[in-house]
Amino acid sequence: ELWLGKNKIGSMALPPMPALRHLSLQNNRLDVWDGSLFHNVSGLTHFYVGHNNLPDLPDEFALLTKLVEVDLVKNAITRIRPVPELACLQELWLNDNQITDLEEVRNLASFPALKTIYLERNPMQCLGDKDAEAR
C-alpha cells in the first residue's frame, strides 16, 4: 500500500511496483494522467485519485484489470468511459465531476461486477427532473 494524499504532488510518475495493491493520490495537484503509471502499477486493486483536477480516463486505464475500487471524486471528468477490461470493478466513485450528459450512464453496463456507483453532484443530476425544471 502507498498512501500519498495531501502532499501537493503534481505528477503520477512512480517506479515499477507490480505488487502494489492500494494507491492513494487523493487531494494533490494532479491534472494530467501519466500513461507510465498504468504500466508500473498494473496489480492495483484499489486506486484513489479523488480531489485533484484529472480529465477523462485515458486508454491506458484499461491496463488496471485487477481494480475492484476506484475513487475519481471531484476531478474534471466529463464522461463515463466504458472499460470492459475492468471486469472485477465493484465500486466506482464519480461524484462531484463535470458529467453533463445523462446518456453516459449507459456506459456503466461495461462493468459487469459493478455493485456501487456514486454520481451525485454532477451537472446531469437534475436532467429529466420535472420538479427541478419548475424551480
Buried (B, 14 or more C-beta within 10 A) or exposed (E): EEEBBEEEBEEBEBEEBEEBBEBBBBBBEBEEBBBBBBEBBBBBBBBBBBBBEBBBBBEBBBBBBBBBBBBBBBBEBBBBBBBEBBEBBBBBBBBBBBBBBBEBEEEBEBBEEBEEBBBEEBEBBEEEEEEEEEE
